[in-house]
């Protein structure tokens, strides 16, 4: 008897489930996630030798097409995680940019 009741409850609840594809026409659907922006360090190479500032970081982000920026202070140790949407900017003790890479 318990199994019959559980089966009926399960069937009745399944009829209430929706997949999201049947949303009402007046309801906005969530936009799909934007594609990751791939980093290209070549257009940003002219920043090497410039001062490492917040404004320079924003310019490097724009020029490289990356989504995120990671600063590399002198003698820093990088983690081995690779991200195609990240630009890495290394600078020296005088706060001068020494290298721009992606990853």
DSSP file (Angstrom, degrees, kcal/mol; ACC not computed):
  #  RESIDUE AA STRUCTURE BP1 BP2  ACC     N-H-->O    O-->H-N    N-H-->O    O-->H-N    TCO  KAPPA ALPHA  PHI   PSI    X-CA   Y-CA   Z-CA
    1    1 A X     >        0   0    0      0, 0.0     4,-1.9     0, 0.0     5,-0.2   0.000 360.0 360.0 360.0 -43.4    0.0    0.0    0.0
    2    2 A X  H  >  +     0   0    0      1,-0.2     4,-2.6     2,-0.2     5,-0.2   0.899 360.0  52.7 -60.0 -40.4    2.8    2.4    0.9
    3    3 A X  H  > S+     0   0    0      1,-0.2     4,-2.2     2,-0.2    -1,-0.2   0.867 107.1  51.7 -64.5 -36.3    4.5    1.8   -2.5
    4    4 A X  H  > S+     0   0    0      2,-0.2     4,-2.1     1,-0.2    -1,-0.2   0.901 111.5  46.7 -66.6 -41.1    1.3    2.6   -4.3
    5    5 A X  H  X S+     0   0    0     -4,-1.9     4,-2.4     2,-0.2    -2,-0.2   0.922 112.4  49.6 -67.4 -43.9    0.9    5.9   -2.4
    6    6 A X  H  X S+     0   0    0     -4,-2.6     4,-2.4     1,-0.2    -2,-0.2   0.902 110.8  51.2 -61.7 -40.4    4.6    6.9   -3.0
    7    7 A X  H  X S+     0   0    0     -4,-2.2     4,-2.2    -5,-0.2    -1,-0.2   0.907 110.4  47.9 -63.2 -42.6    4.2    6.1   -6.7
    8    8 A X  H  X S+     0   0    0     -4,-2.1     4,-2.3     2,-0.2    -2,-0.2   0.890 111.8  49.8 -65.9 -39.5    1.1    8.2   -7.0
    9    9 A X  H  X S+     0   0    0     -4,-2.4     4,-2.3     2,-0.2    -2,-0.2   0.918 110.9  49.8 -64.5 -42.8    2.8   11.1   -5.2
   10   10 A X  H  X S+     0   0    0     -4,-2.4     4,-1.9     1,-0.2    -2,-0.2   0.907 112.0  47.7 -63.1 -42.3    5.8   10.9   -7.5
   11   11 A X  H  X S+     0   0    0     -4,-2.2     4,-1.2     1,-0.2    -1,-0.2   0.903 112.1  49.2 -65.6 -41.5    3.7   10.9  -10.6
   12   12 A X  H  < S+     0   0    0     -4,-2.3     4,-0.4     1,-0.2    -2,-0.2   0.876 112.2  48.1 -68.9 -35.6    1.6   13.8   -9.5
   13   13 A X  H >X S+     0   0    0     -4,-2.3     3,-1.2     1,-0.2     4,-0.7   0.851 104.7  59.8 -71.3 -33.8    4.8   15.8   -8.6
   14   14 A X  H >< S+     0   0    0     -4,-1.9     3,-0.7     1,-0.3    -1,-0.2   0.833  98.0  59.8 -63.5 -31.2    6.4   15.0  -12.0
   15   15 A X  T 3< S+     0   0    0     -4,-1.2    -1,-0.3     1,-0.2    -2,-0.2   0.722 102.8  52.9 -68.8 -20.1    3.5   16.7  -13.7
   16   16 A X  T <4 S+     0   0    0     -3,-1.2    -1,-0.2    -4,-0.4    -2,-0.2   0.622  87.3 102.2 -88.9 -14.8    4.3   20.0  -11.9
   17   17 A X    <<  -     0   0    0     -4,-0.7     2,-0.3    -3,-0.7    -3,-0.0  -0.410  52.3-166.1 -74.2 145.0    8.0   20.0  -13.0
   18   18 A X        -     0   0    0     -2,-0.1    -2,-0.1     1,-0.1    -3,-0.0  -0.908  22.7-142.9-126.4 158.2    9.1   22.3  -15.8
   19   19 A X        -     0   0    0     -2,-0.3    -1,-0.1     4,-0.0    -2,-0.0   0.501  44.6-113.7 -97.3  -5.4   12.2   22.4  -17.8
   20   20 A X  S >  S+     0   0    0      9,-0.0     3,-0.8     1,-0.0    -2,-0.0   0.155 101.3  93.8  92.7 -20.0   12.5   26.1  -18.1
   21   21 A X  T 3  S+     0   0    0      1,-0.2    -3,-0.0     2,-0.0    -1,-0.0   0.671  77.7  61.7 -76.7 -15.9   11.9   26.0  -21.9
   22   22 A X  T 3  S+     0   0    0      2,-0.0    -1,-0.2     3,-0.0     3,-0.1  -0.025  75.0 148.3 -99.9  30.0    8.2   26.5  -21.3
   23   23 A X    <   -     0   0    0     -3,-0.8     6,-0.1     1,-0.1    -4,-0.0  -0.285  58.2 -94.7 -65.7 149.3    8.6   29.9  -19.7
   24   24 A X    >   -     0   0    0      1,-0.1     3,-1.9     4,-0.1    -1,-0.1  -0.329  33.4-117.4 -62.1 146.5    5.8   32.4  -20.2
   25   25 A X  T 3  S+     0   0    0      1,-0.3    -1,-0.1    -3,-0.1    -2,-0.1   0.787 113.3  55.8 -59.2 -28.6    6.4   34.7  -23.1
   26   26 A X  T 3  S+     0   0    0      2,-0.1     2,-0.5     0, 0.0    -1,-0.3   0.546  89.6  91.6 -83.9  -4.5    6.4   37.8  -20.8
   27   27 A X  S <  S-     0   0    0     -3,-1.9     2,-0.3     1,-0.0    -4,-0.0  -0.770  76.4-130.5 -92.2 131.1    9.2   36.3  -18.6
   28   28 A X        -     0   0    0     -2,-0.5     2,-0.3     1,-0.0    -4,-0.1  -0.582  18.5-135.0 -77.9 138.5   12.7   37.2  -19.6
   29   29 A X        -     0   0    0     -2,-0.3     2,-0.1     1,-0.1     3,-0.1  -0.664  29.3 -97.7 -90.8 151.7   15.2   34.4  -19.8
   30   30 A X        -     0   0    0     -2,-0.3    -1,-0.1     1,-0.1     3,-0.1  -0.437  42.9-111.9 -67.6 136.8   18.6   34.7  -18.3
   31   31 A X        -     0   0    0     -2,-0.1    -1,-0.1     1,-0.1     3,-0.1  -0.355  36.3-102.7 -67.4 150.2   21.3   35.6  -20.8
   32   32 A X        -     0   0    0      1,-0.1    -1,-0.1    -3,-0.1     2,-0.1  -0.348  46.8 -87.9 -70.4 156.0   23.9   33.0  -21.6
   33   33 A X        -     0   0    0      1,-0.1    -1,-0.1    -3,-0.1     3,-0.1  -0.401  48.6-110.0 -65.6 136.8   27.3   33.3  -20.0
   34   34 A X        -     0   0    0      1,-0.1    -1,-0.1    -2,-0.1     3,-0.1  -0.364  36.8-102.7 -67.7 148.2   29.6   35.4  -22.1
   35   35 A X        -     0   0    0      1,-0.1    -1,-0.1    -3,-0.1     2,-0.1  -0.385  43.7 -95.5 -68.9 148.2   32.5   33.6  -23.7
   36   36 A X        -     0   0    0      1,-0.1     2,-0.5    -3,-0.1    -1,-0.1  -0.381  36.9-122.4 -64.4 139.1   35.9   33.9  -22.1
   37   37 A X        -     0   0    0     48,-0.1    30,-0.5    -3,-0.1     2,-0.3  -0.743  24.6-134.0 -86.0 125.3   38.0   36.6  -23.6
   38   38 A X        -     0   0    0     -2,-0.5     2,-0.3    28,-0.1    47,-0.2  -0.605  17.4-125.8 -82.6 138.9   41.3   35.2  -24.9
   39   39 A X        -     0   0    0     45,-3.0     2,-0.4    -2,-0.3    26,-0.2  -0.630  22.8-175.2 -85.0 138.6   44.5   37.1  -24.0
   40   40 A X        -     0   0    0     24,-2.2     3,-0.5    -2,-0.3     4,-0.3  -0.923   4.2-170.8-131.3 106.7   46.9   38.3  -26.7
   41   41 A X    >   +     0   0    0     -2,-0.4     3,-1.1     1,-0.2     4,-0.5   0.693  68.1  83.8 -74.8 -17.4   50.0   39.9  -25.2
   42   42 A X  G >  S+     0   0    0      1,-0.3     3,-1.4     2,-0.2     4,-0.3   0.897  88.0  49.3 -56.5 -48.6   51.5   41.2  -28.5
   43   43 A X  G 3  S+     0   0    0     -3,-0.5     3,-0.3     1,-0.3    -1,-0.3   0.711 111.8  51.5 -66.1 -16.6   49.5   44.4  -28.7
   44   44 A X  G X  S+     0   0    0     -3,-1.1     3,-2.0    -4,-0.3    -1,-0.3   0.445  78.9  97.6 -97.5  -1.1   50.4   45.3  -25.1
   45   45 A X  G X   +     0   0    0     -3,-1.4     3,-1.8    -4,-0.5    -1,-0.2   0.753  68.7  70.9 -63.9 -24.3   54.1   44.8  -25.4
   46   46 A X  G 3  S+     0   0    0     -3,-0.3    -1,-0.3     1,-0.3    -2,-0.1   0.630  85.9  69.8 -69.2  -8.9   54.8   48.6  -25.9
   47   47 A X  G X  S+     0   0    0     -3,-2.0     3,-2.3     2,-0.1    50,-0.3   0.619  70.2 112.5 -80.1 -12.9   53.9   49.0  -22.2
   48   48 A X  T <  S+     0   0    0     -3,-1.8    50,-0.2     1,-0.3     3,-0.1  -0.426  80.0  27.1 -61.2 130.4   57.1   47.3  -21.1
   49   49 A X  T 3  S+     0   0    0     48,-2.5    -1,-0.3     1,-0.4    49,-0.1   0.172  98.1 114.0  98.9 -16.1   59.3   49.9  -19.5
   50   50 A X  S <  S-     0   0    0     -3,-2.3    47,-3.0     1,-0.1    -1,-0.4  -0.366  79.3 -84.7 -80.4 165.7   56.4   52.0  -18.4
   51   51 A X  B     -A   96   0A   0     45,-0.2     2,-1.2    -3,-0.1    45,-0.2  -0.470  39.3-118.5 -69.8 141.2   55.4   52.6  -14.7
   52   52 A X        +     0   0    0     43,-3.2     2,-0.3    -2,-0.2    -1,-0.1  -0.713  57.8 146.5 -83.0  97.6   53.2   49.9  -13.1
   53   53 A X     >  -     0   0    0     -2,-1.2     4,-2.3     1,-0.1     5,-0.1  -0.791  63.5-105.7-127.3 169.3   50.1   51.9  -12.2
   54   54 A X  H  > S+     0   0    0     -2,-0.3     4,-2.1     1,-0.2     5,-0.2   0.907 121.8  50.6 -62.7 -41.8   46.4   51.2  -12.1
   55   55 A X  H  > S+     0   0    0      1,-0.2     4,-2.0     2,-0.2    -1,-0.2   0.891 109.9  50.1 -64.1 -39.2   45.9   53.3  -15.3
   56   56 A X  H  > S+     0   0    0      1,-0.2     4,-2.4     2,-0.2    -1,-0.2   0.892 108.0  53.8 -67.0 -38.5   48.6   51.3  -17.0
   57   57 A X  H  X S+     0   0    0     -4,-2.3     4,-2.4     1,-0.2    -2,-0.2   0.907 107.9  49.9 -60.3 -42.1   47.0   48.0  -15.9
   58   58 A X  H  X S+     0   0    0     -4,-2.1     4,-2.1     1,-0.2    -1,-0.2   0.892 110.9  49.6 -63.9 -39.6   43.7   49.1  -17.4
   59   59 A X  H  X S+     0   0    0     -4,-2.0     4,-2.8     2,-0.2    -2,-0.2   0.893 110.3  50.2 -66.4 -39.6   45.4   50.0  -20.7
   60   60 A X  H  X S+     0   0    0     -4,-2.4     4,-2.6     2,-0.2     6,-0.3   0.906 109.1  51.9 -66.3 -41.2   47.1   46.6  -20.8
   61   61 A X  H  X>S+     0   0    0     -4,-2.4     4,-1.5     2,-0.2     5,-0.7   0.941 113.2  44.9 -57.3 -47.3   43.8   44.8  -20.2
   62   62 A X  H  <5S+     0   0    0     -4,-2.1    -2,-0.2     1,-0.2    -1,-0.2   0.934 115.5  46.0 -63.6 -47.7   42.2   46.7  -23.0
   63   63 A X  H  <5S+     0   0    0     -4,-2.8   -20,-0.2     1,-0.2    -1,-0.2   0.855 116.3  44.6 -67.1 -35.1   45.2   46.2  -25.4
   64   64 A X  H  <5S-     0   0    0     -4,-2.6   -24,-2.2    -5,-0.2    -1,-0.2   0.701 100.2-131.0 -83.5 -19.6   45.6   42.5  -24.6
   65   65 A X  T  <5 +     0   0    0     -4,-1.5    -3,-0.2     1,-0.2    -4,-0.1   0.570  57.0 145.6  79.6   8.1   41.9   41.7  -24.8
   66   66 A X      < -     0   0    0     -5,-0.7    -1,-0.2    -6,-0.3    20,-0.2  -0.332  49.5-144.9 -77.3 160.6   42.1   39.8  -21.4
   67   67 A X  S    S+     0   0    0     18,-2.5     2,-0.3   -30,-0.5    19,-0.2   0.787  81.4  29.4 -92.4 -34.4   39.4   39.8  -18.9
   68   68 A X  E     -b   86   0B   0     17,-2.1    19,-2.5    -7,-0.1     2,-0.4  -0.894  66.1-146.5-129.4 158.3   41.6   39.8  -15.8
   69   69 A X  E     -b   87   0B   0     -2,-0.3     2,-0.5    17,-0.2    19,-0.2  -0.970   5.2-163.4-125.1 137.3   45.0   41.1  -14.8
   70   70 A X  E     -b   88   0B   0     17,-2.7    19,-2.7    -2,-0.4     2,-0.3  -0.978  13.5-145.8-123.0 120.0   47.5   39.6  -12.5
   71   71 A X  E     -b   89   0B   0     -2,-0.5     2,-0.6    17,-0.2    19,-0.2  -0.628   5.8-155.8 -82.0 139.9   50.4   41.8  -11.2
   72   72 A X  E     -b   90   0B   0     17,-3.3    19,-2.3    -2,-0.3     3,-0.1  -0.871  11.0-157.8-118.4  96.6   53.7   40.1  -10.6
   73   73 A X    >   -     0   0    0     -2,-0.6     3,-1.5    17,-0.2    19,-0.1  -0.157  43.5 -64.1 -66.2 167.5   55.8   42.0   -8.0
   74   74 A X  T 3  S+     0   0    0      1,-0.3    -1,-0.2    18,-0.2    18,-0.1  -0.220 121.6   6.1 -54.6 138.6   59.6   41.6   -7.9
   75   75 A X  T 3  S+     0   0    0      1,-0.2    -1,-0.3    -3,-0.1     2,-0.1   0.742  92.9 157.5  60.8  27.5   60.8   38.1   -7.0
   76   76 A X    <   -     0   0    0     -3,-1.5     2,-0.5    -4,-0.1    -1,-0.2  -0.457  38.4-135.3 -80.8 156.1   57.2   36.7   -7.1
   77   77 A X        -     0   0    0     -2,-0.1     2,-0.2     0, 0.0    -4,-0.1  -0.962  19.9-141.7-113.1 121.3   56.4   33.1   -7.6
   78   78 A X        -     0   0    0     -2,-0.5     2,-0.1     1,-0.1    -6,-0.0  -0.528  12.4-123.1 -82.7 146.8   53.6   32.3  -10.0
   79   79 A X        -     0   0    0     -2,-0.2    -1,-0.1     2,-0.1     0, 0.0  -0.446  23.0-121.1 -77.1 163.6   51.1   29.6   -9.5
   80   80 A X  S    S+     0   0    0     -2,-0.1     2,-0.4     2,-0.1    -1,-0.1   0.278  71.4 120.7 -94.1  11.1   50.9   27.0  -12.3
   81   81 A X        -     0   0    0      1,-0.0     2,-0.5     2,-0.0    -2,-0.1  -0.634  52.4-149.0 -78.2 129.8   47.2   27.6  -13.1
   82   82 A X        +     0   0    0     -2,-0.4     2,-0.4     3,-0.0    21,-0.1  -0.851  17.3 179.3-102.6 130.7   46.7   28.7  -16.7
   83   83 A X    >   -     0   0    0     20,-1.4     3,-1.5    -2,-0.5    20,-0.6  -0.985  20.3-155.3-130.1 121.7   43.8   31.0  -17.7
   84   84 A X  T 3  S+     0   0    0     -2,-0.4   -45,-3.0     1,-0.3    -1,-0.1   0.616  94.5  56.5 -71.6 -11.4   43.5   32.0  -21.3
   85   85 A X  T 3  S+     0   0    0    -47,-0.2   -18,-2.5   -19,-0.1   -17,-2.1   0.223  92.0  89.9-103.1  14.5   41.6   35.2  -20.2
   86   86 A X  E <   -b   68   0B   0     -3,-1.5    17,-2.4   -20,-0.2     2,-0.4  -0.921  56.9-156.2-119.3 137.3   44.3   36.5  -17.9
   87   87 A X  E     -bC  69 102B   0    -19,-2.5   -17,-2.7    -2,-0.4     2,-0.5  -0.914  12.8-148.5-106.1 136.3   47.2   38.9  -18.7
   88   88 A X  E     -bC  70 101B   0     13,-3.6    13,-2.3    -2,-0.4     2,-0.5  -0.897  10.4-168.5-106.0 130.5   50.2   38.8  -16.3
   89   89 A X  E     -bC  71 100B   0    -19,-2.7   -17,-3.3    -2,-0.5     2,-0.3  -0.963   3.6-166.2-123.4 114.6   52.2   41.9  -15.8
   90   90 A X  E     -bC  72  99B   0      9,-2.7     8,-2.8    -2,-0.5     9,-1.4  -0.769   8.6-177.9 -99.5 144.6   55.6   41.7  -14.0
   91   91 A X  E     - C   0  97B   0    -19,-2.3     6,-0.2    -2,-0.3     2,-0.1  -0.939  16.9-126.7-139.4 162.4   57.4   44.7  -12.7
   92   92 A X    >   -     0   0    0      4,-2.1     3,-2.0    -2,-0.3   -18,-0.2  -0.227  44.2 -80.1-100.1-171.8   60.7   45.4  -10.9
   93   93 A X  T 3  S+     0   0    0      1,-0.3    -1,-0.0     2,-0.1   -20,-0.0   0.731 129.0  56.0 -63.6 -23.0   61.7   47.2   -7.7
   94   94 A X  T 3  S-     0   0    0      2,-0.1    -1,-0.3   -43,-0.0     3,-0.1   0.273 118.8-111.1 -91.6  11.0   61.4   50.6   -9.5
   95   95 A X  S <  S+     0   0    0     -3,-2.0   -43,-3.2     1,-0.2     2,-0.4   0.801  70.9 144.0  63.5  31.3   57.8   49.8  -10.4
   96   96 A X  B     -A   51   0A   0    -45,-0.2    -4,-2.1   -44,-0.0     2,-0.3  -0.861  57.1-113.2-100.4 135.4   58.7   49.5  -14.1
   97   97 A X  E     +C   91   0B   0    -47,-3.0   -48,-2.5    -2,-0.4    -6,-0.3  -0.508  37.8 173.0 -69.0 127.7   56.9   46.9  -16.2
   98   98 A X  E     +     0   0B   0     -8,-2.8     2,-0.3     1,-0.3    -7,-0.2   0.655  60.2  12.0-110.2 -23.4   59.4   44.2  -17.2
   99   99 A X  E     -C   90   0B   0     -9,-1.4    -9,-2.7   -52,-0.1     2,-0.4  -0.981  50.3-162.9-159.2 142.7   57.3   41.5  -18.9
  100  100 A X  E     +C   89   0B   0     -2,-0.3     2,-0.3   -11,-0.2   -11,-0.2  -0.985  27.5 152.9-130.0 120.1   53.7   41.0  -20.2
  101  101 A X  E     -C   88   0B   0    -13,-2.3   -13,-3.6    -2,-0.4     2,-0.3  -0.833  35.7-118.4-136.0 173.3   52.5   37.5  -20.8
  102  102 A X  E      C   87   0B   0     -2,-0.3   -15,-0.2   -15,-0.3   -18,-0.1  -0.839 360.0 360.0-113.5 155.3   49.2   35.6  -20.8
  103  103 A X              0   0    0    -17,-2.4   -20,-1.4   -20,-0.6   -16,-0.2   0.345 360.0 360.0 136.4 360.0   48.1   32.7  -18.7
